[in-house]
Amino acid sequence: MGGRGRFEQLAVAAATLAFGVEAAVIGGIYAARYSGRKHRRPTTFPVVPPVDIETPEGDVTVYTFGRDLYEDMIEAIEQATEVIHFETFIWKGDEVGQRFKDALIAAAERGVRVYVTYDSFANLVVRRSFFTFPPSVQVRPHPMFGGGGLRFLDPRNSGRDHRKILVVDHTVGFVGGYNIGALYEKYWRDTHVRLRGPVVAELEFAFVDHWNAGPGGHRPLLHVPARVWEPRIRVHRNLPRYMVYPIRNMYLDAIDRATERVLLTHAYFIPDPDLTRSLLQAAARGVEVKVIVPDESNHVLADWMSRGCYDELLAGGVQLFLYQDAMIHSKTATIDGVWSTVGTANLDRLSLAGNYEINVELFSDEVAATLEKVYATDLQNCRELTPDEWHSRSIAARWSERAIAPLRPLI
């Protein structure tokens, strides 16, 4: 056997060994989290009631509790007279999901044009019959694969539809982190906004454009809303089919401008090297940088992947806060009391360079002040992860973090 053949054998053996080690570590992580563990009923947590904010560019309402949000979304659907655009990632077939389904069908039966899209893969565990609608409701599932044959391997065809949008009668729009279901109504902390004013056309355009140009066959929507130049409230969309991902750049630009404070809340916090560097540079120039993440999220592997940057961030002066006894699913940031964003994108590769996502960027002192109040409320339910605590973790934990580190760029 030639030297080249021997080298290839060794390379395959090394790759197989590395994969086996990573698989074993991941299996151990899941076993440690769930073996012998009883189902833990989520506890209550502090929230801020809905806050209505008037801005020159339109009205903004901030929601931090699912029940409050759902009531206003249902009310908007029930008051619709012309058209409804509804898009979600996860749509549970429980009593809350059924309530939304019934409201959409009732709107269609009274003559409202109703268009619905949801992500097929995210709802595999939901019974198929739940997504059966009468012909009066136009439904376009986002397919699991965006092309036939091997075309699904093209990243332009494999993005999940992770967006959550509701637009009613061209005048009111909702966007943020909330999926639809009973779990999210009472037991998850998340953040959503309701928008009124010219910016609603941006949300509507996002829905129409995705419906018309996204993967999967469907009848196109002919109405394309006219948009206006609005510098203080902007909507950014990640579009895998075009390989366009502006949300990451939005974050980098905002963090690099920070002079006083950066307040981030993220369910799945796995920043890439550039985002990590940007946060560290902000802290180095005296900016207060705080990040809230779940103590335990609903994805244990994401938790462990997130830990891969903790050494560097804590050493660089970034403060990390672990949300206790409930899942915090928000994807928000506010900087310097001026700039804020609320949306669907996590700070991980899947959101920033993989999925269809949408974030609202707001330049508003009033919105920033509200989100800072929300942040202070969330901190009441957090404990700070100190450098001393982090450095005292077990050798097994350190070894596990190193073993799965090569997978961080994939998640």
QUIUR-V575721 format. One record per helix or strand of 2 or more residues. SS is the DSSP state (2 for helix, 1 for strand). FROM is the first residue (numbers start at 0). LEN is the number of residues. If there is no record, write none. Layout:
# QUIUR-V575721
ss:SS from:FROM len:LEN
ss:SS from:FROM len:LEN
This chain:
# QUIUR-V575721
ss:2 from:2 len:32
ss:1 from:50 len:5
ss:1 from:57 len:6
ss:2 from:65 len:13
ss:1 from:82 len:6
ss:2 from:94 len:15
ss:1 from:112 len:7
ss:2 from:120 len:3
ss:2 from:127 len:4
ss:1 from:136 len:3
ss:2 from:148 len:5
ss:2 from:154 len:3
ss:1 from:164 len:4
ss:1 from:171 len:5
ss:2 from:181 len:5
ss:1 from:187 len:2
ss:1 from:191 len:5
ss:2 from:199 len:14
ss:1 from:232 len:7
ss:2 from:239 len:3
ss:1 from:243 len:2
ss:2 from:245 len:12
ss:1 from:260 len:6
ss:2 from:272 len:12
ss:1 from:287 len:7
ss:2 from:299 len:16
ss:1 from:318 len:5
ss:1 from:326 len:2
ss:1 from:330 len:5
ss:1 from:338 len:5
ss:2 from:348 len:4
ss:1 from:355 len:8
ss:2 from:364 len:15
ss:1 from:381 len:4
ss:2 from:386 len:5
ss:2 from:394 len:16
